[in-house]
Amino acid sequence: MKKIKSLHLSIVAAQRLVRQVASDSGRVFLTRHARIRMKQRHIDRRQVIDVLTLGRVIEPPAQQAAGDWLFRMLYVTKGDEVTVVVSLTQDNAGNLVAVVTVY
């Protein structure tokens, strides 16, 4: 799996990397905030995984001070347009996707 080391992550590279990582749903972490918003907005985990595996990145990734990459992804799933704010980061086992919020 590709490591996140560069100072620039293109939209295409971010989309490819998220799809690869999210294909193993165990590598997708939902923040407490995201889980609350999902419940409020009636969005289930399957829809979030659909966004991550089938959606498109809609803004250039921005590297945060902690080194993770933050960006938004969009996909129409179950008739709803769903946007997921993604934090792409690494742990000891490789890359993982943290879902920051969902709307």
Salt bridges, closest charged atoms under 4 A:
ASP44 OD2 - LYS78 NZ 2.57
ASP50 OD1 - ARG46 NH2 3.12
GLU59 OE1 - ARG72 NE 3.19
ASP91 OD1 - ARG27 NH2 2.89
